[in-house]
Amino acid sequence: MNDPTLQVEGMTCTGCEQRLGVALRRLDGVREAQANHETGEVRERFDGSTTDEAAVKERVVVAGYEVVGTEETP
């Protein structure tokens, strides 16, 4: 399992958090996804054999937000 934290811009409310979380969880291989509009962080956990970080980032962009950074969780 991979679990990077993305820095995302464009989230302004809890509705944004929910929208982005649902969009990510619909991506095959994503097991968990939590967004926080106050910190601008999106934490997800995905199966690297099914999807990859590029697909996760693309899903964030398609949902209407901008990925501005990535941090791997140890």
PyMOL commands that set and color helices and strands:
alter all, ss='L'
color gray80, all
select helices_A, chain A and resi 14-25+53-62
alter helices_A, ss='H'
color red, helices_A
select strands_A, chain A and resi 4-9+30-36+41-46+66-72
alter strands_A, ss='S'
color yellow, strands_A
deselect
rebuild
show_as cartoon
